[in-house]
Amino acid sequence: HLVDDKIHARSTGPYSMITQQPLGGKAQFGGQRFGEMEVWALEAYGAAYALQELLTIKSDDVLGRVKVYEAIVKGENIPEPGIPESFKVLVKEMQSLCLNVEVLAGDGSAIDMKDTDDEYFRAAEELGIDLSRREPSSVEEV
């Protein structure tokens, strides 16, 4: 009776337009929040790969979701996760404050943070995934 109103599960569902993270709450058909203390618990347990998956591909790594789905369909190994959308939002907010932000790899080389890579949009279209975030690259496309 009352328990039936509390039960909620989700395999896929809507994502926030800005952060690309799953929405919260049963009313929005959202996902379960994996909070800061849960992250600390997995860090203490040493579950680095599970944490990486939870905080990127299963959360807000838009292109990573497409690459993982494509790898599963083709029977290939799962590729390395990309840059989370929340980090890209943070960089954009810092740039809006006129701060020049450059992300560097471990070897000191600059990391390109383009999120409109045509290869991933092509792969998403072939797999029937609608990312619906692509913006026209020129005035002629509008």
Number of C-alpha atoms within 10 A of each C-alpha: 5 6 6 7 8 8 8 13 10 10 6 11 11 14 18 12 11 10 19 17 23 21 19 15 12 15 8 12 17 21 21 14 13 11 8 8 9 12 16 12 11 14 13 10 9 11 12 13 10 11 16 14 15 14 18 22 21 16 23 24 23 23 25 23 19 21 21 18 17 20 14 12 10 9 9 10 10 13 11 12 18 16 17 20 20 18 13 15 14 12 18 15 12 13 12 10 9 9 11 10 10 11 11 11 9 7 6 8 10 11 12 10 13 7 15 13 11 10 10 18 20 12 16 19 13 11 13 9 14 12 13 8 11 12 9 9 9 7 6 6 7 7
